[in-house]
Every structure is written in structure tokens, then in C-alpha cells.
Amino acid sequence: MEDTPDFRKLVIDDTAYQTLHTTKFSKRKAYAPPDPNKILAFIPGIILKIHVTAGQRVKWGDSLLILEAMKMKNDLTTPRDGVIKTIHVQPGQMVTKHQLLVEFE
């Protein structure tokens, strides 16, 4: 008896397709919309300086911290007005891509 492929149903724009899922596709991380209360590192690098403290009120465009990556100093600014809840990094710390840096209340 032949091995029959294990077809799965894939729905794209309300159209159902019969397809084979790869192992990589089956084990992928589920999509989660970005959380506006969390600032994540967009590139791996080193935290050079932190300009804010926990509990500090910030306005849109204020500088949060300096992230050095690929010999460039990136000034991460606040995307909205708010209050800093927690700072998850320290100066001199190496961070990875998508690592949590700062959290808003």
C-alpha cells in the first residue's frame, strides 16, 4: 500500500485549498499583533545610554535610549505619550532582535 500525503486545508481570502504543510510551517510561531505598550529591539546591539526612568512621564518623540548596532547609534524615541512602567535593560547590555527593552503603563 502506498503512503498517501497528508493534505491539510489552508484558507486564504475565504478560499479553501488542499495543500501539504511543511514541518517548518506546522511549527511556526503564531502571529501576534504588536503591543503598543512594549518597545522591542529592532536589531541586535548594545545599549549605550538610557534617558528615562521607571515612573517617568514621556511625550511622543522623547528619547528613550541609545542602541548601538553595526557601528551606528540609534536613538529610540517614544511612539506615544505615556508613563514608563519598566526598563528591562541596562547600559552596556547586549540585546537580541525583538528583545523587550521598555514597557509603558
C-alpha positions in Angstrom: 0.0 0.0 0.0 1.4 3.4 -0.9 1.8 6.2 1.6 -0.7 8.9 0.8 0.3 12.5 1.5 -1.4 14.2 4.5 -3.2 17.1 2.9 -4.3 20.0 5.0 -6.8 22.7 4.5 -5.4 26.2 4.0 -7.8 29.2 3.8 -6.7 32.4 2.1 -9.1 35.2 1.5 -12.1 32.9 2.1 -10.9 30.4 -0.4 -10.0 26.9 0.8 -7.1 25.0 -0.7 -5.9 21.4 -0.2 -2.1 21.5 0.4 0.8 19.9 2.0 2.2 21.7 5.1 6.0 21.5 5.7 7.3 20.8 9.1 8.6 24.3 9.3 5.2 25.7 8.5 3.5 23.5 11.1 5.9 24.6 13.8 5.9 28.3 13.0 5.2 30.9 15.7 1.6 32.1 15.6 1.2 35.8 14.6 0.6 38.2 17.4 -0.2 41.9 16.7 2.4 44.3 18.1 1.8 45.5 21.6 1.8 49.3 21.7 2.9 49.2 25.4 6.2 47.4 24.6 9.3 48.8 22.9 11.3 46.0 21.3 14.8 46.0 19.8 14.6 46.1 16.1 18.2 44.9 15.6 20.7 43.2 17.8 23.1 45.6 19.5 24.4 47.1 22.7 22.5 49.6 25.0 24.8 52.6 25.3 22.7 55.0 27.4 19.2 55.1 28.9 17.5 58.5 29.1 14.4 57.6 31.1 13.5 56.0 34.4 10.6 53.9 35.6 7.6 56.1 36.5 8.7 58.9 34.3 6.1 60.6 32.1 7.2 60.9 28.4 5.8 62.6 25.4 5.8 61.5 21.7 9.3 61.8 20.3 11.2 61.9 23.6 14.4 59.9 23.6 14.2 56.5 25.5 17.7 55.1 24.9 20.6 54.7 22.6 21.1 51.3 20.9 24.4 50.8 19.1 24.2 48.4 16.2 26.5 47.9 13.3 28.7 50.9 14.4 25.6 53.2 14.3 24.0 54.8 17.3 20.2 54.5 17.1 18.1 56.9 19.2 14.9 55.0 20.1 12.1 57.5 20.8 8.7 57.2 22.3 5.9 56.3 19.8 3.2 57.9 22.1 2.6 59.8 25.3 2.6 57.8 28.4 4.4 56.7 31.6 7.3 54.3 31.7 6.4 51.2 33.7 9.6 49.1 33.5 13.0 49.3 31.9 14.2 45.8 31.1 17.8 46.6 30.0 20.9 48.3 31.5 23.7 50.4 29.8 26.3 48.1 28.3 23.9 45.1 27.9 23.8 43.2 24.6 20.3 42.7 23.3 18.9 40.5 20.6 16.4 41.3 17.9 12.8 41.6 19.3 14.1 41.7 22.9 11.9 43.7 25.3 13.6 47.0 26.2 11.0 49.3 27.7 7.4 48.8 28.8 4.7 51.5 29.2 1.8 51.5 31.7 
